Amino acid sequence: MTTLYLIRHGLNEFVANHKLAGWHPGVHLNEGGRAQAQALAEHLAPIKLKAIYASPLERTLETAVPIAAAQRLEVIPREGLGEIHYGTWQGKSIKALKRRKLWPVIQISPSLARFPDGESFPEAQARIITELETLRSKHKGTKDVIACVFHADPIKLAIAHYIGLHLDFFQRLAIQPASISILGIDEHHVRLLMMNLTLT
C-alpha cells in the first residue's frame, strides 16, 4: 500500500485577505504560515517519507522545504500538483467573485463550471489524479509513504475522486491551511485514513 500525505500550504496574505491567489507569482507564506510549516515538519519528523513532492508555487515550496529538511530529502516540484487555473478570476477578492453569475454554479454544480480563460473542475480533477497516480506508480512498496504539498481545491478534488464522491459534492469537504489528509491506496482498495488535521 502506498500512503499519500496530502498537505495544504500554510497561511499567506491572499488567504488572510480572502483573495484567490491561483498561479499568481510571488505569493509567499506569512509569519503564521512559516510557523505552520515548521509545525508540520516537527509533526512529520518521526514518519519516514520516501519523497516529498510539491506544487511549483512559492507558498507550497516554502511549506514543503522545512518538512524536507527534517527528512533529509529534496523537494521535487510537480506541475501536475499546481493550483487550479482560475483564469481571469485569479487575484480577485472572494467578496467580488461572489457577485458573479458563475459563483453559484461553482458552489452547487462545479462539474459544469469553467473559469473564464481557465480550467474546468473536471479538467483540474483529471490533471491532479493523473499526477497522483503517476507518483503512486513510483512508490508501490508495501510501506512507501510520500508527501504531496499543494492546494485546497486540488486536495478536495483528489479526496472526492478516491472516495467515490461525485465532483458536484466536493465543496462539502474542508481543507484548512497547513492541514494533513492521508490516503492509503493499493491495487484493490482505497482508504481515507485522515482528513483536514490541523496542528495550530
KOLVEX-892037 format. One record per residue: residue number from 1; residue in one letter; x, y, z of N, C-alpha, C, O in turn. Coordinates in nm, 2 decimals. Layout:
ATOM   pos   code     n_c1     n_c2     n_c3    ca_c1    ca_c2    ca_c3     c_c1     c_c2     c_c3     o_c1     o_c2     o_c3
ATOM   NUM      a        X        Y        Z        X        Y        Z        X        Y        Z        X        Y        Z
...
END
This chain:
ATOM   pos   code     n_c1     n_c2     n_c3    ca_c1    ca_c2    ca_c3     c_c1     c_c2     c_c3     o_c1     o_c2     o_c3
ATOM     1      m     0.08    -0.12     0.00     0.00     0.00     0.00     0.09     0.12     0.00     0.18     0.13     0.08
ATOM     2      t     0.05     0.22    -0.08     0.12     0.35    -0.08     0.04     0.44     0.00    -0.08     0.45    -0.01
ATOM     3      t     0.10     0.51     0.09     0.04     0.61     0.18     0.07     0.75     0.13     0.19     0.78     0.12
ATOM     4      l    -0.03     0.83     0.10    -0.01     0.96     0.05    -0.05     1.06     0.15    -0.17     1.07     0.19
ATOM     5      y     0.04     1.15     0.20     0.01     1.26     0.28    -0.02     1.38     0.19     0.07     1.43     0.12
ATOM     6      l    -0.14     1.43     0.19    -0.18     1.54     0.11    -0.19     1.66     0.21    -0.27     1.67     0.30
ATOM     7      i    -0.10     1.75     0.18    -0.07     1.87     0.28    -0.10     2.00     0.20    -0.05     2.02     0.10
ATOM     8      r    -0.19     2.08     0.26    -0.21     2.21     0.21    -0.11     2.31     0.26    -0.06     2.29     0.37
ATOM     9      h    -0.07     2.40     0.17     0.03     2.50     0.21    -0.02     2.59     0.33    -0.14     2.58     0.36
ATOM    10      g     0.07     2.66     0.39     0.04     2.74     0.50    -0.02     2.87     0.47    -0.04     2.91     0.35
ATOM    11      l    -0.05     2.95     0.57    -0.11     3.08     0.55    -0.03     3.18     0.47     0.10     3.17     0.48
ATOM    12      n    -0.09     3.26     0.40    -0.03     3.37     0.33    -0.13     3.49     0.32    -0.24     3.48     0.37
ATOM    13      e    -0.08     3.60     0.27    -0.17     3.72     0.27    -0.29     3.71     0.18    -0.39     3.77     0.21
ATOM    14      f    -0.28     3.63     0.08    -0.40     3.61     0.00    -0.51     3.54     0.07    -0.63     3.57     0.07
ATOM    15      v    -0.47     3.43     0.15    -0.57     3.36     0.23    -0.62     3.46     0.34    -0.74     3.46     0.36
ATOM    16      a    -0.53     3.53     0.40    -0.57     3.62     0.51    -0.67     3.73     0.46    -0.76     3.77     0.54
ATOM    17      n    -0.65     3.77     0.34    -0.73     3.88     0.28    -0.85     3.83     0.19    -0.91     3.90     0.12
ATOM    18      h    -0.87     3.70     0.20    -0.98     3.63     0.12    -0.97     3.67    -0.02    -1.07     3.71    -0.08
ATOM    19      k    -0.86     3.64    -0.08    -0.84     3.66    -0.23    -0.79     3.53    -0.29    -0.74     3.45    -0.22
ATOM    20      l    -0.83     3.52    -0.42    -0.80     3.40    -0.49    -0.66     3.41    -0.56    -0.64     3.48    -0.66
ATOM    21      a    -0.56     3.34    -0.50    -0.42     3.35    -0.54    -0.40     3.28    -0.68    -0.33     3.34    -0.77
ATOM    22      g    -0.45     3.16    -0.69    -0.43     3.09    -0.82    -0.28     3.07    -0.84    -0.21     3.03    -0.75
ATOM    23      w    -0.24     3.10    -0.96    -0.10     3.08    -1.00    -0.02     3.22    -0.99     0.08     3.23    -1.05
ATOM    24      h    -0.08     3.31    -0.92    -0.02     3.45    -0.91     0.12     3.43    -0.85     0.14     3.37    -0.75
ATOM    25      p     0.22     3.49    -0.92     0.36     3.47    -0.87     0.38     3.56    -0.74     0.32     3.66    -0.72
ATOM    26      g     0.48     3.52    -0.66     0.52     3.60    -0.55     0.43     3.59    -0.43     0.43     3.68    -0.34
ATOM    27      v     0.35     3.48    -0.42     0.26     3.47    -0.30     0.34     3.38    -0.20     0.35     3.26    -0.22
ATOM    28      h     0.39     3.44    -0.10     0.48     3.37     0.00     0.40     3.35     0.13     0.30     3.42     0.16
ATOM    29      l     0.45     3.25     0.20     0.40     3.23     0.34     0.42     3.36     0.42     0.52     3.42     0.41
ATOM    30      n     0.32     3.39     0.51     0.34     3.50     0.60     0.40     3.44     0.73     0.43     3.32     0.73
ATOM    31      e     0.41     3.52     0.84     0.47     3.47     0.96     0.39     3.35     1.01     0.45     3.25     1.06
ATOM    32      g     0.26     3.36     1.01     0.18     3.24     1.06     0.20     3.12     0.97     0.21     3.01     1.03
ATOM    33      g     0.21     3.14     0.84     0.24     3.02     0.75     0.37     2.96     0.78     0.38     2.84     0.77
ATOM    34      r     0.47     3.04     0.80     0.60     2.99     0.83     0.60     2.90     0.96     0.67     2.80     0.97
ATOM    35      a     0.53     2.95     1.06     0.52     2.88     1.18     0.44     2.74     1.16     0.48     2.64     1.22
ATOM    36      q     0.34     2.75     1.07     0.27     2.63     1.04     0.36     2.53     0.97     0.36     2.41     1.00
ATOM    37      a     0.44     2.57     0.88     0.53     2.48     0.81     0.63     2.42     0.90     0.66     2.30     0.89
ATOM    38      q     0.68     2.49     1.00     0.77     2.43     1.09     0.70     2.33     1.18     0.76     2.23     1.21
ATOM    39      a     0.58     2.36     1.22     0.50     2.27     1.30     0.47     2.14     1.22     0.48     2.03     1.28
ATOM    40      l     0.45     2.15     1.09     0.43     2.03     1.01     0.56     1.95     1.00     0.55     1.83     1.02
ATOM    41      a     0.67     2.02     0.99     0.80     1.94     0.98     0.82     1.87     1.11     0.87     1.75     1.11
ATOM    42      e     0.79     1.93     1.22     0.81     1.86     1.35     0.72     1.74     1.37     0.75     1.64     1.42
ATOM    43      h     0.59     1.76     1.33     0.49     1.66     1.34     0.53     1.54     1.26     0.51     1.42     1.30
ATOM    44      l     0.58     1.56     1.14     0.60     1.45     1.04     0.74     1.39     1.06     0.77     1.29     1.00
ATOM    45      a     0.83     1.45     1.14     0.96     1.41     1.15     0.98     1.26     1.19     1.07     1.19     1.14
ATOM    46      p     0.89     1.20     1.28     0.90     1.06     1.31     0.86     0.97     1.19     0.89     0.85     1.20
ATOM    47      i     0.80     1.02     1.09     0.75     0.94     0.98     0.85     0.93     0.87     0.90     1.04     0.82
ATOM    48      k     0.89     0.82     0.83     0.99     0.80     0.72     0.92     0.82     0.59     0.86     0.73     0.54
ATOM    49      l     0.95     0.94     0.53     0.89     0.97     0.40     0.99     0.92     0.29     1.11     0.94     0.30
ATOM    50      k     0.94     0.86     0.18     1.02     0.82     0.07     1.06     0.94    -0.02     1.16     0.95    -0.08
ATOM    51      a     0.96     1.03    -0.03     0.98     1.15    -0.12     0.88     1.26    -0.08     0.78     1.23    -0.02
ATOM    52      i     0.92     1.38    -0.12     0.83     1.50    -0.09     0.81     1.57    -0.22     0.91     1.62    -0.28
ATOM    53      y     0.69     1.58    -0.27     0.65     1.65    -0.39     0.57     1.77    -0.36     0.51     1.78    -0.26
ATOM    54      a     0.58     1.87    -0.45     0.50     1.99    -0.42     0.47     2.06    -0.55     0.53     2.05    -0.65
ATOM    55      s     0.36     2.14    -0.54     0.32     2.23    -0.65     0.44     2.33    -0.66     0.51     2.35    -0.57
ATOM    56      p     0.46     2.38    -0.78     0.58     2.46    -0.81     0.56     2.61    -0.76     0.65     2.69    -0.78
ATOM    57      l     0.45     2.64    -0.70     0.43     2.78    -0.65     0.50     2.80    -0.52     0.53     2.71    -0.44
ATOM    58      e     0.53     2.93    -0.49     0.62     2.97    -0.38     0.56     2.92    -0.25     0.63     2.87    -0.16
ATOM    59      r     0.43     2.94    -0.23     0.37     2.91    -0.09     0.38     2.76    -0.06     0.39     2.72     0.05
ATOM    60      t     0.37     2.68    -0.17     0.37     2.53    -0.15     0.52     2.49    -0.12     0.55     2.40    -0.04
ATOM    61      l     0.61     2.54    -0.20     0.75     2.51    -0.18     0.80     2.55    -0.05     0.88     2.48     0.02
ATOM    62      e     0.76     2.67     0.00     0.80     2.72     0.13     0.74     2.63     0.24     0.80     2.63     0.35
ATOM    63      t     0.63     2.57     0.22     0.57     2.48     0.32     0.64     2.35     0.32     0.66     2.29     0.42
ATOM    64      a     0.68     2.31     0.20     0.75     2.17     0.19     0.89     2.17     0.23     0.94     2.07     0.28
ATOM    65      v     0.96     2.28     0.22     1.11     2.28     0.25     1.14     2.24     0.39     1.23     2.16     0.41
ATOM    66      p     1.07     2.30     0.50     1.11     2.25     0.63     1.08     2.10     0.65     1.15     2.04     0.73
ATOM    67      i     0.97     2.05     0.59     0.94     1.91     0.60     1.05     1.83     0.54     1.10     1.73     0.60
ATOM    68      a     1.10     1.87     0.42     1.20     1.80     0.35     1.33     1.81     0.43     1.41     1.71     0.44
ATOM    69      a     1.37     1.92     0.49     1.49     1.94     0.57     1.49     1.84     0.69     1.59     1.78     0.71
ATOM    70      a     1.38     1.83     0.75     1.37     1.73     0.87     1.38     1.59     0.82     1.43     1.50     0.90
ATOM    71      q     1.35     1.56     0.70     1.36     1.42     0.65     1.49     1.40     0.57     1.52     1.29     0.53
ATOM    72      r     1.57     1.51     0.55     1.69     1.50     0.47     1.66     1.46     0.33     1.73     1.37     0.27
ATOM    73      l     1.56     1.52     0.28     1.51     1.50     0.14     1.51     1.63     0.06     1.52     1.74     0.12
ATOM    74      e     1.50     1.62    -0.07     1.48     1.74    -0.15     1.34     1.75    -0.19     1.27     1.64    -0.22
ATOM    75      v     1.29     1.87    -0.20     1.15     1.89    -0.25     1.15     1.87    -0.41     1.24     1.93    -0.47
ATOM    76      i     1.06     1.79    -0.46     1.05     1.77    -0.60     0.93     1.85    -0.65     0.82     1.80    -0.63
ATOM    77      p     0.95     1.96    -0.73     0.83     2.03    -0.78     0.76     1.95    -0.89     0.83     1.89    -0.97
ATOM    78      r     0.63     1.96    -0.89     0.55     1.89    -0.99     0.44     1.98    -1.04     0.35     2.02    -0.97
ATOM    79      e     0.44     2.01    -1.17     0.34     2.10    -1.23     0.20     2.04    -1.21     0.10     2.12    -1.19
ATOM    80      g     0.19     1.91    -1.22     0.05     1.85    -1.20    -0.01     1.87    -1.07    -0.13     1.85    -1.05
ATOM    81      l     0.07     1.91    -0.97     0.01     1.94    -0.84    -0.03     2.09    -0.82    -0.07     2.13    -0.71
ATOM    82      g    -0.01     2.16    -0.93    -0.04     2.31    -0.92    -0.19     2.34    -0.89    -0.27     2.26    -0.91
ATOM    83      e    -0.20     2.46    -0.85    -0.34     2.51    -0.82    -0.43     2.51    -0.95    -0.38     2.50    -1.06
ATOM    84      i    -0.56     2.51    -0.93    -0.65     2.52    -1.04    -0.62     2.65    -1.11    -0.59     2.75    -1.05
ATOM    85      h    -0.63     2.65    -1.25    -0.61     2.76    -1.33    -0.74     2.84    -1.33    -0.83     2.81    -1.40
ATOM    86      y    -0.74     2.95    -1.25    -0.86     3.03    -1.23    -0.88     3.14    -1.34    -0.98     3.21    -1.34
ATOM    87      g    -0.79     3.14    -1.43    -0.81     3.24    -1.54    -0.82     3.38    -1.49    -0.74     3.43    -1.41
ATOM    88      t    -0.92     3.45    -1.54    -0.94     3.60    -1.51    -0.98     3.62    -1.37    -0.98     3.73    -1.32
ATOM    89      w    -1.02     3.51    -1.30    -1.06     3.52    -1.16    -0.94     3.53    -1.07    -0.95     3.57    -0.95
ATOM    90      q    -0.82     3.50    -1.12    -0.70     3.50    -1.03    -0.67     3.64    -0.98    -0.68     3.73    -1.05
ATOM    91      g    -0.64     3.64    -0.85    -0.61     3.77    -0.78    -0.72     3.85    -0.73    -0.71     3.95    -0.66
ATOM    92      k    -0.85     3.81    -0.77    -0.97     3.88    -0.73    -1.01     3.84    -0.58    -0.97     3.74    -0.53
ATOM    93      s    -1.08     3.93    -0.52    -1.13     3.90    -0.39    -1.25     3.81    -0.39    -1.33     3.82    -0.49
ATOM    94      i    -1.27     3.73    -0.29    -1.38     3.63    -0.29    -1.51     3.71    -0.28    -1.61     3.68    -0.34
ATOM    95      k    -1.51     3.82    -0.21    -1.63     3.91    -0.19    -1.68     3.95    -0.33    -1.80     3.95    -0.36
ATOM    96      a    -1.59     4.00    -0.42    -1.62     4.04    -0.55    -1.67     3.93    -0.64    -1.76     3.94    -0.72
ATOM    97      l    -1.60     3.81    -0.62    -1.64     3.70    -0.71    -1.77     3.64    -0.67    -1.84     3.58    -0.76
ATOM    98      k    -1.81     3.65    -0.55    -1.95     3.60    -0.51    -2.06     3.67    -0.58    -2.17     3.62    -0.59
ATOM    99      r    -2.03     3.79    -0.64    -2.14     3.86    -0.72    -2.14     3.81    -0.87    -2.23     3.86    -0.94
ATOM   100      r    -2.05     3.73    -0.91    -2.05     3.68    -1.05    -2.16     3.57    -1.07    -2.19     3.50    -0.97
ATOM   101      k    -2.21     3.56    -1.19    -2.32     3.46    -1.22    -2.26     3.32    -1.21    -2.34     3.23    -1.18
ATOM   102      l    -2.13     3.31    -1.23    -2.07     3.17    -1.22    -2.06     3.12    -1.08    -2.05     3.00    -1.06
ATOM   103      w    -2.06     3.21    -0.98    -2.04     3.17    -0.84    -2.13     3.06    -0.79    -2.08     2.96    -0.74
ATOM   104      p    -2.26     3.07    -0.81    -2.35     2.96    -0.76    -2.33     2.83    -0.83    -2.35     2.73    -0.78
ATOM   105      v    -2.29     2.84    -0.96    -2.26     2.72    -1.04    -2.14     2.65    -0.97    -2.14     2.53    -0.96
ATOM   106      i    -2.04     2.72    -0.94    -1.92     2.67    -0.88    -1.95     2.60    -0.74    -1.90     2.50    -0.71
ATOM   107      q    -2.05     2.66    -0.67    -2.08     2.61    -0.54    -2.18     2.49    -0.55    -2.17     2.40    -0.47
ATOM   108      i    -2.27     2.49    -0.64    -2.38     2.39    -0.65    -2.35     2.28    -0.75    -2.37     2.16    -0.73
ATOM   109      s    -2.30     2.32    -0.87    -2.28     2.22    -0.98    -2.14     2.25    -1.04    -2.13     2.28    -1.16
ATOM   110      p    -2.03     2.23    -0.96    -1.90     2.26    -1.01    -1.86     2.18    -1.13    -1.77     2.22    -1.21
ATOM   111      s    -1.92     2.06    -1.15    -1.89     1.98    -1.27    -1.92     2.06    -1.40    -1.87     2.02    -1.51
ATOM   112      l    -2.01     2.16    -1.39    -2.05     2.23    -1.51    -1.97     2.36    -1.53    -1.99     2.44    -1.62
ATOM   113      a    -1.88     2.39    -1.43    -1.81     2.52    -1.42    -1.68     2.52    -1.49    -1.60     2.43    -1.47
ATOM   114      r    -1.65     2.63    -1.57    -1.52     2.66    -1.62    -1.49     2.80    -1.59    -1.57     2.89    -1.61
ATOM   115      f    -1.37     2.82    -1.53    -1.33     2.96    -1.50    -1.29     3.03    -1.63    -1.23     2.97    -1.72
ATOM   116      p    -1.33     3.16    -1.64    -1.30     3.23    -1.77    -1.15     3.23    -1.80    -1.07     3.27    -1.72
ATOM   117      d    -1.12     3.18    -1.92    -0.98     3.17    -1.96    -0.90     3.07    -1.87    -0.78     3.09    -1.87
ATOM   118      g    -0.97     2.98    -1.81    -0.90     2.89    -1.72    -0.95     2.75    -1.73    -1.01     2.71    -1.83
ATOM   119      e    -0.93     2.67    -1.63    -0.97     2.53    -1.63    -1.11     2.51    -1.59    -1.17     2.59    -1.52
ATOM   120      s    -1.17     2.39    -1.63    -1.29     2.35    -1.57    -1.25     2.26    -1.45    -1.14     2.21    -1.44
ATOM   121      f    -1.35     2.23    -1.36    -1.32     2.14    -1.25    -1.29     2.00    -1.29    -1.20     1.94    -1.24
ATOM   122      p    -1.37     1.95    -1.39    -1.33     1.81    -1.44    -1.19     1.80    -1.49    -1.12     1.70    -1.47
ATOM   123      e    -1.15     1.91    -1.57    -1.01     1.91    -1.62    -0.91     1.91    -1.51    -0.81     1.84    -1.51
ATOM   124      a    -0.93     2.00    -1.41    -0.84     2.00    -1.29    -0.84     1.87    -1.22    -0.73     1.83    -1.18
ATOM   125      q    -0.95     1.81    -1.19    -0.95     1.68    -1.12    -0.88     1.58    -1.20    -0.80     1.50    -1.14
ATOM   126      a    -0.90     1.57    -1.33    -0.83     1.47    -1.41    -0.68     1.49    -1.41    -0.60     1.40    -1.40
ATOM   127      r    -0.63     1.62    -1.41    -0.49     1.65    -1.41    -0.43     1.61    -1.27    -0.32     1.54    -1.27
ATOM   128      i    -0.50     1.63    -1.17    -0.45     1.60    -1.03    -0.44     1.45    -1.01    -0.35     1.40    -0.96
ATOM   129      i    -0.55     1.38    -1.05    -0.55     1.24    -1.03    -0.44     1.17    -1.12    -0.38     1.08    -1.08
ATOM   130      t    -0.42     1.22    -1.24    -0.32     1.17    -1.33    -0.18     1.18    -1.26    -0.10     1.09    -1.26
ATOM   131      e    -0.16     1.30    -1.20    -0.03     1.33    -1.13    -0.02     1.24    -1.01     0.09     1.18    -0.99
ATOM   132      l    -0.12     1.22    -0.93    -0.11     1.14    -0.81    -0.09     0.99    -0.84    -0.01     0.92    -0.78
ATOM   133      e    -0.15     0.95    -0.95    -0.13     0.81    -0.99     0.01     0.79    -1.05     0.06     0.68    -1.03
ATOM   134      t     0.06     0.89    -1.12     0.20     0.88    -1.16     0.29     0.87    -1.05     0.39     0.79    -1.05
ATOM   135      l     0.27     0.95    -0.94     0.36     0.94    -0.83     0.34     0.81    -0.75     0.44     0.75    -0.71
ATOM   136      r     0.22     0.76    -0.74     0.19     0.64    -0.68     0.26     0.52    -0.75     0.31     0.43    -0.68
ATOM   137      s     0.27     0.53    -0.88     0.33     0.42    -0.96     0.48     0.42    -0.93     0.55     0.31    -0.95
ATOM   138      k     0.54     0.53    -0.88     0.68     0.53    -0.85     0.71     0.48    -0.71     0.82     0.45    -0.67
ATOM   139      h     0.60     0.46    -0.63     0.62     0.43    -0.49     0.52     0.32    -0.45     0.42     0.34    -0.38
ATOM   140      k     0.54     0.20    -0.50     0.45     0.09    -0.48     0.49    -0.01    -0.38     0.44    -0.12    -0.36
ATOM   141      g     0.60     0.03    -0.30     0.64    -0.06    -0.19     0.53    -0.07    -0.09     0.45     0.03    -0.07
ATOM   142      t     0.53    -0.18    -0.01     0.42    -0.20     0.08     0.41    -0.10     0.19     0.31    -0.08     0.26
ATOM   143      k     0.53    -0.03     0.22     0.53     0.06     0.33     0.57     0.20     0.28     0.62     0.28     0.36
ATOM   144      d     0.56     0.23     0.15     0.60     0.36     0.09     0.51     0.47     0.14     0.39     0.45     0.13
ATOM   145      v     0.57     0.57     0.19     0.49     0.69     0.23     0.55     0.81     0.16     0.67     0.84     0.16
ATOM   146      i     0.46     0.89     0.09     0.51     1.01     0.02     0.42     1.13     0.07     0.31     1.11     0.11
ATOM   147      a     0.48     1.25     0.06     0.40     1.37     0.09     0.39     1.45    -0.04     0.48     1.46    -0.11
ATOM   148      c     0.27     1.51    -0.05     0.24     1.60    -0.16     0.19     1.73    -0.10     0.08     1.73    -0.04
ATOM   149      v     0.26     1.84    -0.13     0.22     1.97    -0.07     0.16     2.05    -0.18     0.23     2.08    -0.28
ATOM   150      f     0.03     2.08    -0.17    -0.03     2.15    -0.28    -0.15     2.24    -0.22    -0.13     2.31    -0.13
ATOM   151      h    -0.27     2.24    -0.28    -0.37     2.34    -0.26    -0.50     2.28    -0.22    -0.53     2.17    -0.24
ATOM   152      a    -0.59     2.37    -0.16    -0.71     2.32    -0.10    -0.81     2.26    -0.21    -0.84     2.14    -0.19
ATOM   153      d    -0.84     2.33    -0.31    -0.94     2.27    -0.41    -0.88     2.14    -0.47    -0.95     2.04    -0.49
ATOM   154      p    -0.75     2.14    -0.52    -0.70     2.02    -0.57    -0.70     1.90    -0.47    -0.73     1.79    -0.51
ATOM   155      i    -0.67     1.93    -0.34    -0.68     1.82    -0.24    -0.82     1.77    -0.23    -0.84     1.65    -0.22
ATOM   156      k    -0.92     1.86    -0.22    -1.06     1.82    -0.21    -1.10     1.74    -0.34    -1.17     1.64    -0.32
ATOM   157      l    -1.06     1.78    -0.45    -1.09     1.71    -0.57    -1.03     1.57    -0.57    -1.09     1.47    -0.62
ATOM   158      a    -0.91     1.56    -0.52    -0.84     1.43    -0.51    -0.92     1.33    -0.42    -0.94     1.22    -0.45
ATOM   159      i    -0.95     1.39    -0.30    -1.02     1.30    -0.20    -1.15     1.26    -0.25    -1.19     1.15    -0.24
ATOM   160      a    -1.22     1.35    -0.31    -1.36     1.32    -0.37    -1.34     1.21    -0.47    -1.42     1.11    -0.47
ATOM   161      h    -1.24     1.21    -0.56    -1.23     1.11    -0.65    -1.20     0.97    -0.59    -1.27     0.87    -0.62
ATOM   162      y    -1.11     0.97    -0.49    -1.07     0.84    -0.43    -1.17     0.78    -0.34    -1.17     0.66    -0.33
ATOM   163      i    -1.26     0.86    -0.29    -1.36     0.80    -0.20    -1.50     0.78    -0.27    -1.60     0.74    -0.22
ATOM   164      g    -1.50     0.82    -0.40    -1.62     0.79    -0.48    -1.72     0.90    -0.46    -1.84     0.87    -0.48
ATOM   165      l    -1.68     1.02    -0.42    -1.78     1.13    -0.41    -1.79     1.21    -0.54    -1.69     1.25    -0.60
ATOM   166      h    -1.91     1.23    -0.58    -1.93     1.30    -0.71    -1.87     1.44    -0.70    -1.87     1.50    -0.60
ATOM   167      l    -1.81     1.48    -0.81    -1.74     1.61    -0.82    -1.84     1.72    -0.77    -1.79     1.82    -0.71
ATOM   168      d    -1.97     1.72    -0.80    -2.06     1.82    -0.75    -2.07     1.84    -0.60    -2.12     1.94    -0.55
ATOM   169      f    -2.02     1.74    -0.53    -2.02     1.75    -0.38    -1.89     1.78    -0.32    -1.87     1.78    -0.20
ATOM   170      f    -1.78     1.80    -0.40    -1.65     1.82    -0.34    -1.64     1.95    -0.25    -1.55     1.95    -0.17
ATOM   171      q    -1.73     2.05    -0.28    -1.72     2.17    -0.20    -1.77     2.14    -0.05    -1.75     2.23     0.03
ATOM   172      r    -1.82     2.03    -0.03    -1.87     1.99     0.11    -1.75     1.95     0.20    -1.76     1.94     0.32
ATOM   173      l    -1.63     1.93     0.13    -1.51     1.89     0.21    -1.44     2.02     0.25    -1.45     2.12     0.19
ATOM   174      a    -1.37     2.01     0.36    -1.30     2.12     0.42    -1.15     2.09     0.43    -1.11     1.98     0.49
ATOM   175      i    -1.07     2.17     0.37    -0.92     2.16     0.38    -0.86     2.29     0.42    -0.86     2.38     0.35
ATOM   176      q    -0.82     2.30     0.55    -0.76     2.42     0.60    -0.62     2.44     0.57    -0.55     2.34     0.54
ATOM   177      p    -0.57     2.56     0.58    -0.42     2.58     0.56    -0.34     2.50     0.65    -0.37     2.48     0.77
ATOM   178      a    -0.23     2.44     0.59    -0.14     2.36     0.66    -0.20     2.23     0.72    -0.15     2.18     0.82
ATOM   179      s    -0.31     2.19     0.67    -0.37     2.06     0.72    -0.31     1.94     0.65    -0.25     1.95     0.54
ATOM   180      i    -0.33     1.83     0.72    -0.29     1.70     0.66    -0.41     1.61     0.64    -0.49     1.59     0.73
ATOM   181      s    -0.41     1.55     0.52    -0.51     1.45     0.49    -0.43     1.33     0.44    -0.32     1.34     0.38
ATOM   182      i    -0.47     1.20     0.47    -0.40     1.09     0.44    -0.48     0.98     0.36    -0.59     0.95     0.41
ATOM   183      l    -0.43     0.94     0.25    -0.49     0.83     0.17    -0.40     0.71     0.17    -0.28     0.72     0.16
ATOM   184      g    -0.46     0.59     0.19    -0.39     0.47     0.17    -0.44     0.39     0.05    -0.56     0.37     0.04
ATOM   185      i    -0.36     0.36    -0.05    -0.40     0.31    -0.17    -0.32     0.19    -0.21    -0.19     0.20    -0.21
ATOM   186      d    -0.38     0.08    -0.25    -0.31    -0.03    -0.31    -0.39    -0.07    -0.43    -0.47     0.00    -0.48
ATOM   187      e    -0.36    -0.19    -0.49    -0.42    -0.22    -0.62    -0.57    -0.26    -0.61    -0.63    -0.27    -0.71
ATOM   188      h    -0.62    -0.28    -0.49    -0.75    -0.32    -0.47    -0.84    -0.23    -0.39    -0.96    -0.23    -0.39
ATOM   189      h    -0.78    -0.14    -0.30    -0.85    -0.07    -0.21    -0.80     0.08    -0.19    -0.68     0.11    -0.22
ATOM   190      v    -0.89     0.16    -0.15    -0.86     0.30    -0.12    -0.91     0.32     0.02    -1.03     0.29     0.05
ATOM   191      r    -0.83     0.38     0.11    -0.88     0.42     0.24    -0.85     0.57     0.27    -0.73     0.61     0.25
ATOM   192      l    -0.95     0.64     0.31    -0.92     0.78     0.36    -0.89     0.76     0.51    -0.98     0.74     0.59
ATOM   193      l    -0.76     0.78     0.55    -0.72     0.75     0.68    -0.73     0.87     0.77    -0.74     0.86     0.89
ATOM   194      m    -0.72     0.99     0.71    -0.74     1.11     0.79    -0.77     1.23     0.69    -0.73     1.22     0.58
ATOM   195      m    -0.84     1.33     0.74    -0.87     1.44     0.66    -0.87     1.57     0.75    -0.93     1.58     0.85
ATOM   196      n    -0.80     1.67     0.70    -0.80     1.80     0.75    -0.75     1.81     0.89    -0.81     1.89     0.97
ATOM   197      l    -0.65     1.74     0.93    -0.58     1.75     1.06    -0.50     1.88     1.06    -0.42     1.90     0.97
ATOM   198      t    -0.53     1.97     1.16    -0.45     2.09     1.17    -0.38     2.09     1.30    -0.43     2.03     1.40
ATOM   199      l    -0.26     2.15     1.30    -0.17     2.14     1.42    -0.17     2.27     1.50    -0.14     2.27     1.62
ATOM   200      t    -0.21     2.38     1.44    -0.20     2.51     1.51    -0.33     2.58     1.49    -0.35     2.69     1.54
END
